Amino acid sequence: MPHKDPEARREYRKKHYEANKERILEEKKEYNKKYMKKYNEENKEKIKEYKQTEQGKKVNRIYNWKQQGIKSDDYNSLYDYYINCNNCEECNVELISGKGMTNHKHLDHDHTTGLFRNVLCGNCNIKRK
């Protein structure tokens, strides 16, 4: 491996990564699993406290949206919009946060593209599917 020329070193690393991409990603995944498991075990209380903060709730909600396939160029703005929306954008019923179906707040999105459409109550969200 060339050590002195930064450009040559960069090129070497790029080629090495491309040639060994699957193995490198698998090793990284295994390392992260092991590390995160250990970290989570050692920091249970700290993590629990963080999840109760406004920032923790925001991070968790955005993470869940991503897991559900919701796509956005700006999740922070989408979150602010969602949090500040107090009425269903379809039937205008007053919304409450939390889980449930009737007047609980739902982030409606296109299941094909993943793009956000509206903030709806549970009833309107089910009708739209």
C-alpha positions as CSV (number, residue, x, y, z in Angstrom):
1,M,0.0,0.0,0.0
2,P,1.3,3.4,-0.9
3,H,1.8,5.4,2.4
4,K,3.2,8.8,1.4
5,D,0.9,10.0,-1.5
6,P,-2.5,10.8,0.0
7,E,-4.2,10.5,-3.4
8,A,-2.6,7.1,-4.1
9,R,-3.6,6.0,-0.6
10,R,-7.2,7.1,-1.2
11,E,-7.3,5.3,-4.5
12,Y,-5.9,2.1,-3.0
13,R,-8.5,2.2,-0.2
14,K,-11.3,2.7,-2.6
15,K,-10.3,-0.3,-4.8
16,H,-9.8,-2.4,-1.7
17,Y,-13.2,-1.5,-0.4
18,E,-14.9,-2.3,-3.7
19,A,-13.1,-5.6,-4.0
20,N,-14.1,-6.6,-0.4
21,K,-17.3,-4.7,0.1
22,E,-19.6,-7.5,1.3
23,R,-17.1,-8.9,3.8
24,I,-16.3,-5.4,5.1
25,L,-20.0,-4.5,5.6
26,E,-20.7,-7.9,7.3
27,E,-17.8,-7.4,9.7
28,K,-18.9,-3.9,10.4
29,K,-22.5,-5.0,11.0
30,E,-21.3,-7.8,13.4
31,Y,-19.0,-5.4,15.3
32,N,-21.8,-2.8,15.6
33,K,-24.2,-5.4,16.9
34,K,-21.8,-6.6,19.6
35,Y,-20.8,-3.0,20.5
36,M,-24.3,-1.7,20.7
37,K,-25.5,-4.7,22.8
38,K,-22.7,-4.0,25.3
39,Y,-23.4,-0.3,25.3
40,N,-27.1,-0.7,25.8
41,E,-26.6,-3.1,28.7
42,E,-24.2,-0.7,30.4
43,N,-26.3,2.4,29.9
44,K,-29.9,1.2,30.4
45,E,-30.9,4.0,32.8
46,K,-29.2,6.7,30.8
47,I,-31.0,5.5,27.6
48,K,-34.3,5.3,29.5
49,E,-33.9,8.9,30.8
50,Y,-33.0,10.1,27.3
51,K,-36.1,8.6,25.7
52,Q,-38.2,10.6,28.1
53,T,-36.7,13.9,26.9
54,E,-38.2,15.9,24.1
55,Q,-35.2,15.2,21.9
56,G,-35.4,11.5,22.7
57,K,-39.0,11.4,21.8
58,K,-38.3,13.2,18.5
59,V,-35.4,10.9,17.6
60,N,-37.5,7.8,18.4
61,R,-40.5,9.0,16.4
62,I,-38.4,9.9,13.3
63,Y,-36.6,6.5,13.6
64,N,-40.0,4.8,13.6
65,W,-41.2,6.7,10.6
66,K,-38.1,5.6,8.7
67,Q,-38.7,2.0,9.7
68,Q,-42.3,2.3,8.3
69,G,-40.9,3.5,5.0
70,I,-41.7,7.2,5.3
71,K,-39.3,9.3,3.2
72,S,-38.5,13.0,3.7
73,D,-35.8,15.4,2.7
74,D,-36.2,17.2,6.0
75,Y,-37.4,15.0,8.9
76,N,-37.0,17.8,11.4
77,S,-39.5,20.0,9.5
78,L,-41.9,17.1,9.1
79,Y,-41.7,16.4,12.8
80,D,-42.4,20.0,13.7
81,Y,-45.3,20.0,11.3
82,Y,-46.7,16.8,12.8
83,I,-46.3,18.0,16.4
84,N,-47.9,21.3,15.8
85,C,-50.9,19.9,13.8
86,N,-53.9,19.8,16.2
87,N,-56.7,18.9,13.8
88,C,-57.2,16.1,11.3
89,E,-56.6,17.6,7.8
90,E,-59.5,15.5,6.4
91,C,-62.4,15.8,8.9
92,N,-61.0,18.6,11.2
93,V,-61.5,16.5,14.5
94,E,-59.2,17.6,17.3
95,L,-56.3,15.2,17.5
96,I,-54.5,13.8,20.5
97,S,-51.0,12.3,20.5
98,G,-50.4,8.6,21.3
99,K,-51.5,5.3,19.9
100,G,-55.0,4.3,19.0
101,M,-57.4,4.6,16.2
102,T,-60.2,7.2,16.7
103,N,-58.8,10.7,17.1
104,H,-55.2,9.8,17.7
105,K,-52.7,11.5,15.4
106,H,-51.4,9.5,12.4
107,L,-48.8,10.5,9.8
108,D,-50.4,9.5,6.5
109,H,-48.1,8.5,3.7
110,D,-48.2,6.9,0.3
111,H,-47.2,3.3,0.8
112,T,-45.7,3.0,-2.7
113,T,-43.4,6.1,-2.6
114,G,-43.2,6.6,1.1
115,L,-43.9,10.3,0.8
116,F,-45.9,12.2,3.5
117,R,-49.5,13.2,2.6
118,N,-51.3,14.5,5.7
119,V,-51.7,14.3,9.4
120,L,-55.0,12.5,10.0
121,C,-57.1,11.0,12.7
122,G,-57.2,7.2,12.9
123,N,-60.6,6.9,11.2
124,C,-59.6,9.0,8.2
125,N,-56.2,7.2,8.0
126,I,-58.0,3.8,7.7
127,K,-60.5,5.2,5.1
128,R,-57.6,6.5,2.9
129,K,-55.8,3.1,2.7
